[in-house]
Amino acid sequence: MRPESNFLLCMAVAAFLAAGASPANAACTVPNILSNGQTADAIQLMQDFSAVAGCVDAISPTGTPNSLQFKTNTGSLAGLPLAAGQLPVGTGGAAPQGKALTAGPGIAITTAPGNITIAATSSGSANGVDWLNEAAVVRPSVAAFSLLTSTNAPAGAALVSTSRGMALTTSANANATSLMGETPTPSGRWQATMLAIYSGPLTTFNLPAIAVRDSINRRAVEFGIGGASTSGYLFAYTRTIGGHGLDTILGQTTTTDVGLPPPSQPIWSRLTYDGTNLSWSFSRDGEVFSTAFTVLANDSLTNLDRVGPATLFQQPAQAAWPSAYHILSWQLVSL
């Protein structure tokens, strides 16, 4: 045997023995016993190398074939097998885990061996989403909301579940009455996004809106698109007090634009609280939002602890008409 070959084999055997004396070590044998002065060919040498390597693997397993190896907290190696489409995810000081991606609303994830595809779900239109932007719809659950009304409540005020979400409904609408479906806000900064359609009297100055309430001081603010006199529509930022905060209008800022969508069409609206300001914006497609109002949150409120859809009936020209504010999508997230 050449001196350098004998040296390499000895080094491999020494490394194997250094792994620790155990019954498994004693059971390991090499197929070719080589002694000093003996001539060994390459085949014998590689067979012995393979045998030693196999013994090392047997006493120091590092996972199943095709698994990712990692160093454990004891310094040894371990293996992480991954199913098709899984990714290794850190666990903060513990062994990593194989996890699959979870699809959020409007997202589809397809996995295959060696492949992950992430795509927006289609609503069936040529552009992937129709004018309602079904891919962005998050259907609300009426169980997450509580109904509040002004002290003098609209007749038949109710918060009901529907086949497409939920609705605020009335059987008639007296002057200066309101109703709201509210849910607790997250702590810190947050954003509420809503898709809604209103049916009922709009004139004069009735306002389907998204509202924020201070339940401690019983005050509220409302943002929406409502009726302007007996024709047209307006943006309105309204501040109310009394009762639960829905009785009396304390002040109102309005603006009109000939391009405003009527509330009888599906309207996306978004209210964002950044810790200082409330910003309200609207959209026709749920993708591109235009900001209409940005106001100081403490302009009227101290605690912003409730949010939800609301309808204000200020001077209804058709007080005997019923109304329904259909909420087709609702999403409230922390920022």
N, C-alpha and C positions, 0 to 999 in steps of 0.2 A: 504494500500500500504506500502511496506517495505520502511524505510527511505532512504536507498541507491538508490532504484529505483526512488523514487520521486525526489531525488537530481539529478540523471542523466537526467531525463526528463526536469527538470527545466533548467539545463545547456544547453540542446539542444535548448529549446525555447528561452533562453537568447541569444544564438549565432545567432539564426535566426533573432531576433529583432535587434541585433547589426548590421546586414547587412544594416540597414537603413530603416527609416519609409517611405513607399511608398504605393500607392494604392494596389500593389500586396500583401503587407504584410497584409493589412486589409482583403483582400479576402481569406486569408489562414485560414482554420479551421481544427481542429483535430476531428476525429470521436468519440473519447471518452473523455468527460469532467470529469476530476477527481478532487475531492475536498478533503480537509483535513479530515482524519478519514475514508475515503472510502477505502474499500478493492478492489484492482485491480489485475486481473490476467495477466499473461505474454502476452496473445494474445492482450488484450486491450493496454498494454504498447507498444508493437511492432507496432501496427497499428498507434498509435500516433507518435512514432518515425519516421515511414515511411512517414507520412503526413508532418511532419516538414521538413524532408530531401527533399521531393518533392518540397515543397515551396521554400527552399533554392536554389535548382537547377533551379526553374522557374525564380527567380529574378537574378541569377548569372550564366547564361549559359556559358559553357566551351567547346562548340563544339559539333559536331554530334557524335553519338556512334562510338566507335572504332577509334577515332581520337587521335593524340598526343596532350597533353596539354603543354602549355608554359605560362610563365609569361609575360604580356605585359608591355609596358613602363609606364603604369599608375598603375601597381601593381596588376591588376586583372588577371584572368586566361582566356585563349582563347584556341581554339582547331584547330589543323591542320589535316584535312582529307587527306589521301594518297590513290591514285589509285594504282592498282596492278603494282608492279615493281618500284614505285616512292620511292625516298629517301628524307629525310629532308635536306635542304641546307641552311646554314647560309647566311645572306645578309648584314652583317656588321652593326649592330645596329638596324636594322629593323626586323620585324617579319620573322621567317624562312618560306621557301617556299618548296612545294613538287615538285621535279623535276625528270624527267626520264634521265637515262644515254644516251649519244649520241655516236653512234658508229663511230670510225674513219676508215680510209682506211684499208681494209682487216680484219675488226672486225665485228662480228655479235652479237647483244644483243637480247636475248629473255626474256620476262617478263611474269610472271604468278602470281596469288595471293600467296604471301609469298615466291616468288622465282625470282632470276635473274640469267641468264646464259650468260656468256661472252666467246666467242670462236673465233678463227681465221677462216675466211671463206675458204672453200676448192676450189681448182682449178680443182678438179676432178681426180687428180692422187692418187695413193695409199698412198702417204705420206702427203696428204693434199695440197701441193703446187708442181707444176712441175718445171722443170729446169729454166723456165722463172720467177718463183715466182710471179704468177699472183696476189696473195694476197697482194703483196707490190706495185703493179703498181698504180701510180697516173697519169692519162692521162693528158698531158699538153694541155693548150689552146694557140693557136698561137696568140690570141689577147693580151696576157700578155707579148709578146716579140716584140722587134724592130730589124730589119735587119740592120747590118752594114757590110761594105766591106772595103778592102784595097782601096787605091786611084785608082790603076789599078785593077778593079774588075774582078773576074772570069766571063766568058761569061754566061749570063742567070741566074745570081745569084738571088735566091729567097728564101723566107721563106713561106712555104705553109702548110695548114692544111691537114691532112690525116685521114683515117678512124680509125687509131690507135694512133693518136697524132699529130705530126707535123714533118716537114723535112726541112733541108737546102739542096737546090738543085742547080746544075749548068748544063749547056749544054756543057761546055768545061772548061779546067783548065790550064791557062797559068802559067809559072814560077812565084814564089814569089807573089802569090795572096792569099787572105783569105776572109772568110766571117764568120759572127757571129750573132747568135740570142741572144740578151741580154735582161735582166730584172733587175730592181733596186735591190740591196742587202738590207737586213734589217740593221738597225743601230746596232752597237755592234757586238757580236759574232754570227755566223751563220753556217749553213751546207746545202750544195746542193747535192742531190742524183739523179743520172740520169741512165736510161737504154737506150742504143742506139745501133743501127746496122748501119754499113757503107757499101755502095756499090759504087764502083768507083775505079779509079787508086790509088794504094798505093805506088808504087815505083816511084821515089826514094825519100824517106824521106817525104812523105805526112803524115799529122797528123790529124786524127779526135780527137777532144779534148773537154775538158770543160775549159772555159777561164774566167779570171777575168780581168776587165778593169778599168783603172783610167781615167775617162772621162774628168777630169780637165787638167791633164798633158798629156793625149793622149798616154798612155802606156798600155800594156797588158801582161799577162802571160798565158800560156796554158799548160795543163797537159793531156796526153793521151797515147794511144798505136797506133803506126803507122808503116809504112813500114821501113825496114832496108835494104838499098841498093836495090838489085833486089830480095832478098829472106829473109824470116824471119821477125820478128817484134821486136819493141823496145819500152821501156818506154821513154818518153821525157818530160822534163820540159823546156819550151821555153819562152824567153823574147823578146817581139817585141815592136817596136816604129814606129813613122811616121804615117801621116794621122790621122785616129782615134786611132792609136796605133797598127794597123794591117799590116803595110807596110813592115817593114824590121826586120829581125831577129837580135837582139842585142847579144844574147847568147843562148846556148842550152846545157843542161845536159841530157845525155842518158845512158841507161843501157839495156842490152839484157838478155833474159832468154829463154831457149828452151821450158819452160812450159807456156809461155804467150798465151792467147787466141787471135786469129786473130780478127781484128775489124769487119770482115764480120760475126762474130757470135754475138749474143746479149751479151753486156758487161755492167755490173753495175759499175759505178764509183761514188766516193764520194769525195767532196772537203770540207774541214772543216777549218774555220777561227776562231781561239781561242783568237783573240785580238792581238796576236804576230806572230803566225806562220800560214802558209797554209800547210795543210796535204792532200795529194791525195792518195786514195786507190781504189782498184778494187775488183770485186767479180764476180764469175760465177753464183751464185744463189741468190744474193740480200740479203743474210743473213750473210755470213762470208766474211769480207773484209780484204784484205792484203794491208798494207801501202807500197807505193813505194817511195814517196817523202815527206819530211817535210822540208820546207824552210822558211826563214824569210819573212814575208809579205812585209817589206820595202826593201827587196833586189832589187826590181825594181819598186814597186808601193808606192805611198803616200796615195791615196784615193782608197779604194776598193769599188766602188759604183755601179759596173755593173758586172753581172755574167751570163753565159749561154753557150750553145753548140757552138763550132766553128770548122772550118776545114781550115787547112793550106796546100797549094799546093806549096811545095818548088821547087822540080825538077821532075815534073810528067813525067814518061816515056811514058805515053799515054795521051798527052795533049788534044787530040780531044775527049776523052771519057767523057760522062756525069757522074755526081756523085750525090749521095743522102745520107745524114746523117739523118737517121730516129730516132727521139726521141720518144720512147715508154712510158717513164715515167720520170716525173720531179717533184721534191719536194724540196722547199727552205724554211727552218725553222730557227727561231732565237734560240740561245742556252742560 
